[in-house]
Amino acid sequence: MPTNTSRYDPMCLEQYEKPPELLHFQWEGKKCGYKVYRYALVDVIDHNNIDPEHKRTKEEQNLTHKQIKERYLKNA
């Protein structure tokens, strides 16, 4: 049984006045389990410099989302 509460609800993003450094969500998909997922702010990108459909900058166009994530982790 999922234990999702409003504390981890992604629909509560509107409560923030500034982008938080960390976000915590609990997804209810079958493969997500009963875990809380933590997301960290790693970059701030001007909306004109990112493809809104594919969520990639010009430099990232040929990379997968996993490859983009690995670049951030490597440079952390």
C-alpha positions as a LaTeX table, in Angstrom:
\begin{tabular}{lrrr}
\hline
Residue & $x$ (\AA) & $y$ (\AA) & $z$ (\AA) \\
\hline
Met1 & 0.00 & 0.00 & 0.00 \\
Pro2 & 1.53 & 3.38 & $-1.01$ \\
Thr3 & 2.27 & 5.73 & 1.84 \\
Asn4 & 2.16 & 8.92 & $-0.23$ \\
Thr5 & 1.24 & 11.92 & 1.85 \\
Ser6 & 1.09 & 15.59 & 0.96 \\
Arg7 & 4.61 & 15.90 & 2.35 \\
Tyr8 & 5.91 & 14.10 & $-0.78$ \\
Asp9 & 3.26 & 15.11 & $-3.31$ \\
Pro10 & 4.76 & 16.60 & $-6.51$ \\
Met11 & 1.63 & 18.71 & $-6.90$ \\
Cys12 & 2.77 & 20.84 & $-3.93$ \\
Leu13 & 5.52 & 22.60 & $-5.88$ \\
Glu14 & 3.53 & 25.82 & $-5.97$ \\
Gln15 & 4.21 & 26.33 & $-2.25$ \\
Tyr16 & 7.81 & 27.38 & $-2.94$ \\
Glu17 & 8.68 & 31.03 & $-3.47$ \\
Lys18 & 12.28 & 30.17 & $-4.45$ \\
Pro19 & 13.63 & 26.97 & $-6.01$ \\
Pro20 & 14.57 & 24.60 & $-3.17$ \\
Glu21 & 17.97 & 22.90 & $-3.09$ \\
Leu22 & 16.35 & 19.49 & $-2.50$ \\
Leu23 & 12.95 & 18.06 & $-3.41$ \\
His24 & 11.47 & 14.84 & $-2.11$ \\
Phe25 & 8.72 & 12.90 & $-3.88$ \\
Gln26 & 7.01 & 9.60 & $-3.43$ \\
Trp27 & 5.78 & 8.26 & $-6.77$ \\
Glu28 & 2.93 & 5.79 & $-6.79$ \\
Gly29 & 3.90 & 3.79 & $-9.90$ \\
Lys30 & 4.06 & 0.01 & $-9.63$ \\
Lys31 & 7.86 & $-0.05$ & $-10.02$ \\
Cys32 & 8.51 & 2.81 & $-7.57$ \\
Gly33 & 7.97 & 0.84 & $-4.38$ \\
Tyr34 & 7.43 & 2.58 & $-1.07$ \\
Lys35 & 10.47 & 4.80 & $-1.32$ \\
Val36 & 10.93 & 8.55 & $-1.19$ \\
Tyr37 & 12.95 & 9.91 & $-4.11$ \\
Arg38 & 15.32 & 12.84 & $-3.54$ \\
Tyr39 & 16.13 & 15.31 & $-6.31$ \\
Ala40 & 18.88 & 17.90 & $-5.98$ \\
Leu41 & 19.10 & 21.24 & $-7.77$ \\
Val42 & 22.21 & 21.00 & $-9.93$ \\
Asp43 & 21.75 & 23.79 & $-12.44$ \\
Val44 & 19.70 & 26.86 & $-13.30$ \\
Ile45 & 19.13 & 27.32 & $-17.03$ \\
Asp46 & 17.55 & 30.29 & $-18.79$ \\
His47 & 14.34 & 29.16 & $-20.48$ \\
Asn48 & 15.69 & 30.33 & $-23.87$ \\
Asn49 & 18.66 & 27.95 & $-23.56$ \\
Ile50 & 16.79 & 24.66 & $-23.14$ \\
Asp51 & 14.55 & 22.67 & $-25.46$ \\
Pro52 & 11.19 & 22.56 & $-23.63$ \\
Glu53 & 10.16 & 19.27 & $-25.24$ \\
His54 & 13.35 & 17.24 & $-24.76$ \\
Lys55 & 14.75 & 19.10 & $-21.71$ \\
Arg56 & 18.23 & 19.46 & $-23.23$ \\
Thr57 & 20.51 & 22.43 & $-23.87$ \\
Lys58 & 22.26 & 22.84 & $-27.23$ \\
Glu59 & 25.36 & 21.14 & $-25.82$ \\
Glu60 & 23.28 & 18.18 & $-24.62$ \\
Gln61 & 21.25 & 17.50 & $-27.78$ \\
Asn62 & 22.97 & 14.17 & $-28.55$ \\
Leu63 & 22.99 & 12.93 & $-24.94$ \\
Thr64 & 20.43 & 10.80 & $-23.11$ \\
His65 & 18.96 & 12.01 & $-19.82$ \\
Lys66 & 21.12 & 9.41 & $-18.07$ \\
Gln67 & 24.27 & 10.76 & $-19.75$ \\
Ile68 & 23.35 & 14.31 & $-18.74$ \\
Lys69 & 22.85 & 13.17 & $-15.14$ \\
Glu70 & 26.22 & 11.38 & $-15.16$ \\
Arg71 & 27.94 & 14.58 & $-16.35$ \\
Tyr72 & 26.55 & 16.45 & $-13.35$ \\
Leu73 & 27.54 & 13.68 & $-10.94$ \\
Lys74 & 31.06 & 13.55 & $-12.36$ \\
Asn75 & 31.48 & 17.31 & $-11.91$ \\
Ala76 & 30.02 & 17.42 & $-8.40$ \\
\hline
\end{tabular}
